[in-house]
Amino acid sequence: MIRKIVPDVISGQTLQKVTPRESVRAAAKMMRDKKIAAVLVMEGERLVGIITERDMTCRVVAAGLNPDTASCAEVMTANPDTLSPDDTAVEALNMMRERNYRHLPVVKGDRVVGMVSVRDLYAVYKTELEQDLKDRNAFIYGESYGGMA
């Protein structure tokens, strides 16, 4: 089965976003409070960047920036690559692997509709693999076989 980013991998997400002018500390607190590893940087409804845990580590902590005075615009990845809701999970994983990403914004036209993480994608494939194993065991051993859950 071909898995589309929306709705097969993500759907109904609440977007977590900051403005380019907000402090890096505000972004870090949001990430901590929401238990997320990336946040969208938005100018109104327009996506202008993304900030990830990796950005916090490399561009703030390792660079010695003050998170209270540094702005999100200073540390974000500007104009990030994006996915379409109609892109497949395989395409997303390939892009993440090739470009060393763990998070990608999902954009429909000019509107951000979500953020997909490598963890989201692996969860989909884990479920799919488990079902494949169950189906194969049922085929091999018969419908009443209950060995794989």
C-alpha positions as CSV (number, residue, x, y, z in Angstrom):
1,M,0.0,0.0,0.0
2,I,1.3,3.5,-0.9
3,R,1.3,5.7,2.2
4,K,0.7,9.4,1.6
5,I,2.1,11.9,4.1
6,V,-1.5,13.2,4.8
7,P,-3.5,11.3,6.1
8,D,-1.5,8.1,6.3
9,V,1.5,9.4,8.3
10,I,0.2,12.7,9.9
11,S,-3.2,14.3,10.2
12,G,-4.9,16.9,12.3
13,Q,-1.6,18.2,13.8
14,T,-1.6,21.4,15.8
15,L,1.2,23.5,14.2
16,Q,3.9,24.6,16.7
17,K,5.4,27.8,15.4
18,V,7.4,30.9,16.3
19,T,8.1,34.1,14.5
20,P,11.6,35.0,13.2
21,R,11.8,37.8,15.8
22,E,11.2,35.6,18.9
23,S,14.1,34.6,21.0
24,V,15.8,31.3,20.7
25,R,14.9,30.6,24.3
26,A,11.1,31.0,23.5
27,A,11.5,28.4,20.7
28,A,13.4,26.1,23.1
29,K,10.8,26.4,25.8
30,M,8.1,25.6,23.3
31,M,9.9,22.5,22.1
32,R,10.4,21.4,25.7
33,D,6.8,22.1,26.8
34,K,5.3,20.4,23.7
35,K,7.9,17.6,23.8
36,I,8.8,18.2,20.1
37,A,12.2,18.3,18.4
38,A,11.4,20.9,15.8
39,V,9.4,24.1,15.4
40,L,8.2,26.0,12.3
41,V,9.3,29.6,11.9
42,M,6.4,31.5,10.4
43,E,5.9,35.1,9.2
44,G,2.2,35.2,9.4
45,E,1.0,32.2,7.5
46,R,4.2,32.0,5.4
47,L,6.8,29.4,6.3
48,V,10.2,31.1,6.4
49,G,12.3,28.5,8.3
50,I,12.6,25.6,10.8
51,I,14.5,25.2,14.0
52,T,15.4,21.8,15.2
53,E,17.2,20.3,18.3
54,R,20.3,20.0,16.1
55,D,20.1,23.7,15.3
56,M,19.9,24.5,19.0
57,T,23.0,22.4,19.7
58,C,25.1,23.5,16.8
59,R,24.0,27.1,16.1
60,V,23.3,28.2,19.7
61,V,25.1,26.2,22.4
62,A,28.2,25.3,20.4
63,A,28.4,28.8,18.9
64,G,28.1,30.4,22.3
65,L,25.0,32.5,21.4
66,N,22.9,33.9,24.2
67,P,19.4,32.3,23.7
68,D,17.7,35.3,25.3
69,T,19.1,37.8,22.8
70,A,19.5,35.6,19.7
71,S,16.5,35.6,17.4
72,C,15.0,32.6,15.7
73,A,15.9,34.2,12.4
74,E,19.6,33.9,13.4
75,V,19.6,30.2,13.9
76,M,16.8,28.8,11.8
77,T,17.3,26.9,8.5
78,A,15.8,29.4,6.1
79,N,13.5,28.3,3.2
80,P,13.6,24.6,4.2
81,D,12.8,21.8,1.9
82,T,9.2,20.7,2.2
83,L,6.9,17.8,1.4
84,S,3.5,17.8,-0.2
85,P,0.6,16.0,1.6
86,D,0.5,13.8,-1.5
87,D,4.2,12.8,-1.3
88,T,4.7,9.2,-0.2
89,A,6.3,8.0,3.0
90,V,9.0,6.4,0.9
91,E,9.8,9.7,-0.8
92,A,9.9,11.4,2.6
93,L,12.3,8.8,4.0
94,N,14.5,9.0,0.9
95,M,14.7,12.8,1.2
96,M,15.5,12.6,4.9
97,R,18.2,10.0,4.3
98,E,19.8,11.8,1.3
99,R,19.9,15.2,2.9
100,N,20.3,14.2,6.6
101,Y,17.0,15.6,7.9
102,R,14.9,14.3,10.7
103,H,12.0,16.7,10.2
104,L,10.3,18.2,7.2
105,P,7.4,20.7,7.0
106,V,4.4,19.6,4.9
107,V,3.0,22.3,2.7
108,K,0.0,22.4,0.5
109,G,0.2,25.3,-1.9
110,D,1.3,28.2,0.3
111,R,-0.2,26.7,3.5
112,V,1.7,24.7,6.1
113,V,-0.4,21.7,7.0
114,G,2.0,19.8,9.3
115,M,5.5,18.5,10.1
116,V,6.6,15.0,9.6
117,S,9.5,13.4,11.5
118,V,11.5,10.3,10.8
119,R,9.9,8.9,13.9
120,D,6.4,9.3,12.3
121,L,7.6,7.5,9.2
122,Y,9.2,4.6,11.1
123,A,6.0,4.2,13.1
124,V,4.0,3.7,9.9
125,Y,6.5,1.1,8.6
126,K,6.7,-0.7,11.9
127,T,2.9,-1.2,11.9
128,E,3.0,-2.2,8.2
129,L,5.8,-4.8,8.9
130,E,3.9,-6.2,11.9
131,Q,0.8,-6.7,9.8
132,D,2.8,-8.3,7.0
133,L,4.3,-10.8,9.4
134,K,0.9,-11.6,10.8
135,D,-0.6,-12.1,7.3
136,R,2.3,-14.3,6.3
137,N,2.0,-16.4,9.4
138,A,-1.7,-16.8,8.9
139,F,-1.0,-17.9,5.3
140,I,1.7,-20.4,6.3
141,Y,0.2,-21.8,9.4
142,G,-3.5,-21.2,8.9
143,E,-5.9,-18.6,10.1
144,S,-5.9,-19.9,13.7
145,Y,-2.2,-19.4,14.1
146,G,-1.6,-16.9,16.9
147,G,2.2,-16.9,17.1
148,M,2.8,-13.3,16.0
149,A,1.0,-10.3,17.5
